Amino acid sequence: MRLYNRFATDLEIVCKIDGEKVSVGLYNLSCGGCMIEKSGTVFEEGQDVQVALNPKITVPGKIVWCVEKNAGIKFDIPLHQKVVEHFGYQDEHFDRDDPRDRFGIPLIEIRAHASGAFD
């Protein structure tokens, strides 16, 4: 069970990994950590990381897992929930008169078929 909610992101940020600046993709973010992605970069568990979310917010942490081009970072000090929400995707407005999934496909047609109500 996770301690913090994760928010998906699609930001490009700068991290210092063992003192070397690297531009990475921020895949997701929570109060306790994040997942970064970088092709051609070799991550190693235990490396010290400084995650620069923007010029004013830098969070220290460590790489706790790595798989190919992805790495999970655990922050030394948790971020405030409002900071995480600011950088993560915001919930889209749900129109009850025209419900659609996140790809814009109408849900009403799907609901009728999914419930077994075929003509």
C-alpha positions as CSV (number, residue, x, y, z in Angstrom):
1,M,0.0,0.0,0.0
2,R,1.3,3.4,-0.9
3,L,1.6,6.2,1.6
4,Y,0.9,9.0,-0.9
5,N,-1.3,9.5,-4.0
6,R,0.5,9.7,-7.3
7,F,-0.2,12.2,-9.9
8,A,0.7,11.7,-13.6
9,T,2.8,14.4,-15.2
10,D,4.4,15.1,-18.5
11,L,7.0,17.6,-17.5
12,E,10.6,17.8,-18.5
13,I,12.8,18.7,-15.5
14,V,16.4,18.9,-14.6
15,C,17.9,16.5,-12.0
16,K,21.3,16.4,-10.5
17,I,22.3,12.8,-10.2
18,D,25.5,12.3,-8.2
19,G,26.3,15.9,-9.0
20,E,25.8,15.7,-12.8
21,K,22.9,17.7,-14.4
22,V,20.5,15.6,-16.5
23,S,17.4,16.6,-18.3
24,V,14.7,13.9,-17.6
25,G,11.0,13.3,-18.1
26,L,9.0,13.4,-14.9
27,Y,6.5,10.6,-15.3
28,N,4.6,10.9,-12.0
29,L,4.9,12.7,-8.7
30,S,3.8,12.1,-5.1
31,C,4.6,13.7,-1.8
32,G,7.1,10.9,-1.1
33,G,8.8,10.6,-4.5
34,C,8.6,10.4,-8.2
35,M,9.4,8.4,-11.3
36,I,11.8,9.8,-13.9
37,E,12.6,8.7,-17.4
38,K,15.6,9.2,-19.6
39,S,16.8,7.3,-22.7
40,G,20.5,6.6,-22.9
41,T,21.0,7.2,-19.1
42,V,22.1,4.5,-16.8
43,F,20.5,4.9,-13.3
44,E,21.8,3.0,-10.3
45,E,20.1,2.3,-7.0
46,G,21.4,4.4,-4.2
47,Q,22.5,7.4,-6.3
48,D,21.8,10.8,-4.7
49,V,19.4,13.0,-6.7
50,Q,18.3,16.6,-6.6
51,V,15.0,16.9,-8.4
52,A,14.4,20.5,-9.6
53,L,10.6,20.8,-10.2
54,N,11.2,24.5,-11.1
55,P,13.8,27.1,-10.3
56,K,12.4,27.6,-6.8
57,I,11.6,24.0,-5.8
58,T,14.4,21.4,-5.5
59,V,13.9,18.2,-3.6
60,P,16.7,15.9,-2.5
61,G,16.3,12.2,-2.7
62,K,17.7,8.8,-3.7
63,I,17.1,6.4,-6.5
64,V,15.4,3.4,-4.9
65,W,14.7,1.3,-8.1
66,C,15.6,1.4,-11.7
67,V,14.4,-0.5,-14.8
68,E,15.9,0.3,-18.2
69,K,15.3,4.0,-18.8
70,N,13.1,4.6,-15.7
71,A,14.0,5.3,-12.1
72,G,12.0,5.7,-8.9
73,I,13.1,8.4,-6.5
74,K,12.3,8.6,-2.8
75,F,12.4,12.1,-1.4
76,D,14.4,12.8,1.8
77,I,11.7,15.3,2.8
78,P,8.1,14.8,1.7
79,L,6.6,17.5,-0.6
80,H,3.4,19.3,0.5
81,Q,0.3,17.8,-1.1
82,K,-0.6,21.2,-2.8
83,V,2.8,21.3,-4.5
84,V,2.2,17.8,-5.9
85,E,-1.3,18.7,-7.1
86,H,0.1,21.8,-8.8
87,F,2.5,19.8,-11.0
88,G,0.1,16.8,-11.6
89,Y,-2.7,16.6,-14.0
90,Q,-5.9,18.3,-12.9
91,D,-9.3,16.4,-12.9
92,E,-11.2,17.3,-16.0
93,H,-14.8,18.6,-15.7
94,F,-17.3,15.8,-16.0
95,D,-20.3,16.7,-18.1
96,R,-23.3,14.7,-16.8
97,D,-25.3,15.4,-20.0
98,D,-22.6,14.2,-22.3
99,P,-20.3,11.8,-20.3
100,R,-17.1,10.8,-22.1
101,D,-13.9,9.0,-21.2
102,R,-10.6,10.8,-21.2
103,F,-10.3,10.0,-25.0
104,G,-13.6,11.8,-25.8
105,I,-15.5,8.6,-26.4
106,P,-19.2,8.8,-25.3
107,L,-19.9,6.6,-22.3
108,I,-23.6,6.2,-22.8
109,E,-23.2,3.9,-25.8
110,I,-20.6,1.8,-23.9
111,R,-22.8,1.6,-20.8
112,A,-25.7,0.1,-22.8
113,H,-23.6,-2.6,-24.3
114,A,-21.6,-3.3,-21.2
115,S,-24.8,-3.9,-19.2
116,G,-25.9,-6.6,-21.7
117,A,-28.7,-4.5,-23.1
118,F,-28.5,-5.4,-26.8
119,D,-31.3,-4.8,-29.3
